[in-house]
Amino acid sequence: MITLRDIKAARERVGKIAIRTPLLPLKFGPADTYVKCENLQRGGAFKCRGAANKILSLSPKVRARGVVAYSSGNHAQAVALCAQQLGIPACIVMLDQSVAHKVEGTKSYGAEVVLGGTSSEAIRKRAEEIAAERGYTVVPPFNDELIMAGQGTVGLEILEDLPDVKAVVVQIGGGGLSSGVATAIKESKPRVKVFGVEPEGAAKMHASLAKGELVTLAGTDTIADGLKPVRAGELTFAQVRKYVDEVVLVSDEEMLEATRRLILKEKLVVEPSGAASLAAILAGKLKLPKGKVCAVLSGGNADLAAILEGKFAGTATGTVQPSSR
């Protein structure tokens, strides 16, 4: 399992590519609610932290051969960005149904994009095949200690910028961000609460915690494409089970409402995955302690027309009443 020492060691490598993102109070409430703006990170999401830590940990000779990754979008762009910055080849295997603007974003950093299937497991297998064929190093999206430690630097920054924080709320896809952040928080200040948030239609970590072992979903159904893996990782599951106080679920409608609120009121561009943490707060899904709360906005690679005009199949456009916080 990763430790606070691993996350602190990652900070120097991560800082060579990733930026320190702002932590801001919400102008329109709820009171004492802050947001960690990873939507403003290079590449548009927190993912370049883990990617940078992984790639820069490779020896120069191994790194120069190239890297391959598999992702629905944000990790794809992060690895492509890091490879561009370091001048090395990158091949990214994406889902057949990956959001078009995320595919184009990945290509814009100079990476080769291969559409490799309709599930996270399918694109993982294709990436491993490419690695074997070309001698590339696989840069996984979440189930890797260096990736997790890199993402955990988000937690270090939250504690430095908001030292009296009482709770941190973070979304869960495969668990890389949540496991890293939870470790940084709990090993620094054990009394701070850490809450995880998943979409109702992709509740793999919630199901795994309930069963006490990793669960693989038959499929996922959510607009939050960044939170859609059908299975968490063995490493991330262990870390989340140890350090996250509770994992709750939010609906697509609740994420969309939080997304629109951030864009229209707070002037912060996020995608539904990035707004899942705030959605849980606004929908009253959490038993939050009194005091300051920080929600991680994990990504901002948004399809604005779809979000603002409600052009998501099978989703309603009703409003969510904010909690009493």
VMD Tcl script that draws the C-alpha trace (Angstrom):
set ca {
  {0.00 0.00 0.00}
  {1.15 3.56 -0.65}
  {1.98 5.83 2.26}
  {2.26 9.54 2.93}
  {6.00 9.21 2.28}
  {5.28 7.96 -1.27}
  {2.99 10.89 -1.93}
  {5.51 13.42 -0.64}
  {8.19 11.79 -2.81}
  {5.89 12.15 -5.82}
  {5.52 15.89 -5.35}
  {8.84 16.86 -6.96}
  {8.31 14.69 -10.05}
  {4.69 15.79 -10.46}
  {5.66 19.45 -10.23}
  {7.81 19.16 -13.35}
  {4.67 18.92 -15.48}
  {1.53 19.49 -13.38}
  {0.62 22.85 -11.84}
  {-0.58 23.63 -8.33}
  {-4.30 24.28 -8.81}
  {-6.30 26.85 -6.82}
  {-8.57 26.02 -3.90}
  {-11.53 28.41 -3.92}
  {-14.57 29.11 -1.71}
  {-17.91 28.75 -3.45}
  {-19.30 32.24 -4.04}
  {-22.89 31.05 -3.99}
  {-22.66 28.45 -1.23}
  {-23.32 26.20 0.54}
  {-21.48 27.96 3.36}
  {-17.99 26.75 4.30}
  {-17.72 24.79 1.04}
  {-14.54 25.00 -1.00}
  {-13.51 23.44 -4.29}
  {-10.11 22.13 -5.35}
  {-9.94 23.10 -9.01}
  {-8.31 20.20 -10.83}
  {-10.51 21.22 -13.77}
  {-7.85 23.94 -14.21}
  {-5.00 21.43 -14.25}
  {-2.86 20.95 -17.36}
  {-4.74 18.64 -19.69}
  {-7.99 19.64 -18.01}
  {-7.95 17.08 -15.18}
  {-6.02 15.73 -12.19}
  {-4.73 12.83 -14.29}
  {-1.45 14.43 -15.36}
  {-0.24 14.20 -11.74}
  {-0.24 10.40 -11.71}
  {0.93 10.15 -15.31}
  {3.86 12.46 -14.64}
  {4.88 10.56 -11.52}
  {4.77 7.22 -13.34}
  {6.57 8.29 -16.51}
  {9.26 10.34 -14.76}
  {9.98 7.36 -12.49}
  {11.13 5.35 -15.52}
  {14.79 5.28 -16.44}
  {15.65 7.59 -19.36}
  {16.36 4.59 -21.61}
  {13.05 2.88 -20.87}
  {11.11 6.15 -21.07}
  {12.56 6.95 -24.49}
  {11.08 3.78 -26.01}
  {7.60 5.16 -25.50}
  {4.46 4.70 -23.41}
  {1.02 3.27 -23.97}
  {-2.13 3.97 -21.96}
  {-5.78 2.99 -21.99}
  {-8.51 5.43 -21.07}
  {-11.94 6.82 -21.90}
  {-10.51 10.31 -22.06}
  {-8.83 12.26 -19.25}
  {-6.01 9.81 -18.54}
  {-5.54 9.56 -22.30}
  {-4.96 13.29 -22.58}
  {-2.72 13.33 -19.50}
  {-0.36 10.65 -20.81}
  {-0.31 12.28 -24.24}
  {0.52 15.63 -22.65}
  {3.33 14.19 -20.53}
  {4.78 12.34 -23.52}
  {4.72 15.53 -25.57}
  {6.48 17.45 -22.82}
  {9.18 14.77 -22.56}
  {9.54 14.20 -26.30}
  {8.70 10.48 -26.26}
  {6.26 8.37 -28.34}
  {2.79 7.69 -26.94}
  {-0.01 5.40 -28.09}
  {-3.37 5.72 -26.36}
  {-6.06 3.04 -26.58}
  {-9.50 4.58 -26.12}
  {-13.04 3.24 -26.00}
  {-14.93 3.01 -29.26}
  {-17.54 5.29 -27.67}
  {-15.09 7.78 -26.13}
  {-16.34 11.37 -26.21}
  {-15.23 12.92 -29.50}
  {-13.68 16.05 -28.01}
  {-11.54 13.93 -25.65}
  {-10.28 11.85 -28.59}
  {-9.40 15.01 -30.46}
  {-7.80 16.47 -27.34}
  {-5.57 13.41 -27.04}
  {-4.55 13.64 -30.67}
  {-3.80 17.34 -30.26}
  {-0.90 16.45 -27.94}
  {0.65 14.36 -30.70}
  {-0.30 10.88 -29.47}
  {-1.38 8.01 -31.67}
  {-4.97 7.03 -30.81}
  {-6.30 3.50 -31.26}
  {-9.97 2.69 -30.64}
  {-9.77 -0.66 -28.90}
  {-13.19 -1.84 -27.73}
  {-16.30 -1.07 -25.73}
  {-15.14 -1.76 -22.16}
  {-12.28 -0.77 -19.87}
  {-11.10 -4.39 -19.81}
  {-11.01 -4.57 -23.62}
  {-8.87 -1.46 -24.02}
  {-6.57 -2.59 -21.21}
  {-5.86 -5.86 -23.04}
  {-5.24 -4.03 -26.32}
  {-2.81 -1.63 -24.61}
  {-0.89 -4.54 -23.11}
  {-0.64 -6.13 -26.55}
  {0.78 -2.92 -28.02}
  {3.28 -2.68 -25.15}
  {4.51 -6.20 -25.87}
  {4.73 -5.54 -29.61}
  {6.60 -2.23 -29.39}
  {8.50 -2.37 -26.11}
  {6.44 0.50 -24.68}
  {5.72 0.91 -20.97}
  {2.08 0.70 -19.90}
  {0.90 3.70 -17.89}
  {-2.28 2.43 -16.15}
  {-5.13 4.82 -15.31}
  {-5.40 3.96 -11.62}
  {-4.26 0.56 -10.31}
  {-0.60 1.47 -9.87}
  {1.23 2.75 -6.80}
  {3.07 5.52 -8.67}
  {-0.17 6.68 -10.28}
  {-1.95 6.67 -6.91}
  {0.88 8.54 -5.20}
  {0.89 11.18 -7.92}
  {-2.86 11.74 -7.55}
  {-2.38 11.94 -3.80}
  {-0.55 15.25 -4.21}
  {-4.02 16.78 -4.57}
  {-4.59 15.87 -0.92}
  {-1.32 17.46 0.19}
  {-2.27 20.72 -1.47}
  {-5.74 20.71 0.11}
  {-4.24 20.38 3.60}
  {-1.71 23.14 2.93}
  {-4.25 25.59 1.50}
  {-7.10 24.73 3.89}
  {-5.44 23.45 7.09}
  {-8.65 23.57 9.12}
  {-10.65 21.48 6.64}
  {-13.03 19.04 8.35}
  {-14.05 16.88 5.37}
  {-12.87 16.17 1.84}
  {-15.22 14.82 -0.85}
  {-13.71 13.09 -3.88}
  {-15.15 11.18 -6.82}
  {-14.28 7.57 -7.59}
  {-13.68 6.11 -11.04}
  {-11.13 3.36 -10.76}
  {-10.01 4.70 -7.40}
  {-6.64 6.28 -8.17}
  {-7.60 9.80 -7.10}
  {-9.69 8.79 -4.10}
  {-7.09 6.34 -2.77}
  {-4.25 8.84 -3.12}
  {-6.18 11.76 -1.64}
  {-7.56 9.67 1.23}
  {-4.08 8.42 2.10}
  {-2.62 11.93 2.09}
  {-5.46 13.23 4.27}
  {-5.78 10.40 6.76}
  {-2.05 9.85 7.30}
  {-1.64 13.61 7.88}
  {-4.81 14.40 9.84}
  {-6.76 11.25 10.77}
  {-9.76 13.19 12.12}
  {-10.56 14.75 8.76}
  {-13.44 12.88 7.12}
  {-13.00 11.58 3.58}
  {-16.06 10.76 1.47}
  {-16.07 9.02 -1.90}
  {-18.71 9.59 -4.58}
  {-19.71 7.34 -7.49}
  {-22.46 7.52 -10.12}
  {-25.45 5.29 -9.48}
  {-24.81 3.73 -12.88}
  {-21.15 2.87 -12.18}
  {-21.07 1.91 -8.51}
  {-18.18 -0.55 -8.60}
  {-16.39 0.63 -5.44}
  {-19.65 0.93 -3.49}
  {-20.55 -2.63 -4.45}
  {-17.06 -3.90 -3.66}
  {-17.05 -2.35 -0.20}
  {-20.47 -3.80 0.53}
  {-19.33 -7.28 -0.49}
  {-15.89 -7.03 1.09}
  {-14.12 -7.95 -2.14}
  {-13.66 -6.55 -5.63}
  {-16.78 -6.64 -7.77}
  {-16.79 -6.42 -11.57}
  {-19.92 -4.79 -12.94}
  {-21.63 -6.27 -15.97}
  {-21.66 -2.79 -17.45}
  {-22.05 0.89 -16.62}
  {-24.69 3.47 -17.50}
  {-23.81 7.07 -16.69}
  {-23.03 10.37 -18.38}
  {-19.92 10.61 -16.19}
  {-17.54 9.04 -18.70}
  {-14.56 9.65 -16.41}
  {-16.09 7.44 -13.71}
  {-17.10 4.46 -15.86}
  {-14.66 1.60 -15.20}
  {-16.52 -1.65 -14.52}
  {-13.99 -2.62 -11.86}
  {-11.82 -0.80 -9.35}
  {-8.21 -1.87 -8.84}
  {-6.91 -4.28 -6.23}
  {-4.54 -1.60 -4.95}
  {-7.07 1.23 -4.97}
  {-9.74 -0.93 -3.33}
  {-7.44 -1.76 -0.42}
  {-6.54 1.90 0.08}
  {-10.14 3.13 -0.15}
  {-11.36 0.43 2.24}
  {-8.74 1.53 4.79}
  {-9.06 5.30 4.55}
  {-12.37 6.43 3.03}
  {-15.09 6.90 5.65}
  {-18.06 6.35 3.32}
  {-18.87 6.02 -0.37}
  {-22.18 7.44 -1.60}
  {-23.96 7.44 -4.94}
  {-25.30 10.29 -7.06}
  {-27.59 10.27 -10.08}
  {-26.81 11.65 -13.51}
  {-29.39 14.39 -12.90}
  {-27.65 15.41 -9.67}
  {-24.27 15.57 -11.40}
  {-25.72 17.63 -14.24}
  {-27.29 20.08 -11.81}
  {-23.97 20.51 -9.98}
  {-22.17 20.91 -13.32}
  {-24.52 23.63 -14.52}
  {-24.36 25.40 -11.19}
  {-20.56 25.50 -11.30}
  {-20.51 26.74 -14.88}
  {-23.31 29.30 -14.68}
  {-22.89 30.62 -11.13}
  {-19.31 29.94 -10.11}
  {-17.89 30.39 -13.63}
  {-15.94 27.13 -13.33}
  {-16.06 24.82 -16.34}
  {-16.35 21.21 -15.22}
  {-17.56 17.95 -16.70}
  {-20.16 15.77 -14.93}
  {-17.43 13.48 -13.55}
  {-15.68 16.50 -12.09}
  {-18.85 17.75 -10.41}
  {-19.80 14.44 -8.75}
  {-18.25 15.48 -5.43}
  {-20.22 18.73 -5.24}
  {-23.36 16.89 -6.42}
  {-23.22 14.71 -3.31}
  {-23.03 17.82 -1.10}
  {-25.84 19.69 -2.88}
  {-28.12 16.64 -2.87}
  {-27.64 16.10 0.87}
  {-26.09 12.66 0.48}
  {-23.41 13.17 3.15}
  {-23.41 13.52 6.94}
  {-20.86 16.29 6.97}
  {-19.16 17.59 10.12}
  {-19.46 21.25 11.06}
  {-16.78 23.39 9.51}
  {-15.00 23.67 6.20}
  {-15.54 21.08 3.49}
  {-13.55 20.69 0.28}
  {-14.96 19.07 -2.86}
  {-12.46 18.00 -5.52}
  {-13.44 19.14 -9.02}
  {-11.55 16.41 -10.83}
  {-11.91 17.47 -14.46}
  {-13.06 20.18 -16.83}
  {-13.03 18.53 -20.26}
  {-16.70 19.26 -20.75}
  {-19.01 19.03 -23.74}
  {-20.65 22.35 -22.97}
  {-23.48 22.09 -25.50}
  {-24.57 18.73 -24.10}
  {-24.38 19.94 -20.49}
  {-26.14 23.26 -20.88}
  {-28.76 22.07 -23.35}
  {-29.43 18.72 -21.66}
  {-28.46 16.66 -24.71}
  {-27.73 13.46 -22.83}
  {-29.81 10.42 -23.67}
  {-31.97 9.21 -20.81}
  {-31.33 12.13 -18.44}
  {-33.77 14.59 -16.98}
  {-33.13 18.31 -16.59}
  {-34.87 18.86 -13.25}
  {-33.21 20.82 -10.47}
  {-31.73 19.51 -7.27}
  {-32.51 21.30 -4.01}
  {-29.32 22.20 -2.14}
  {-28.69 20.72 1.27}
  {-28.93 22.82 4.41}
  {-25.15 23.21 4.54}
}
mol new
graphics top color blue
foreach p $ca { graphics top sphere $p radius 0.5 }
foreach p [lrange $ca 0 end-1] q [lrange $ca 1 end] { graphics top cylinder $p $q radius 0.2 }
display resetview
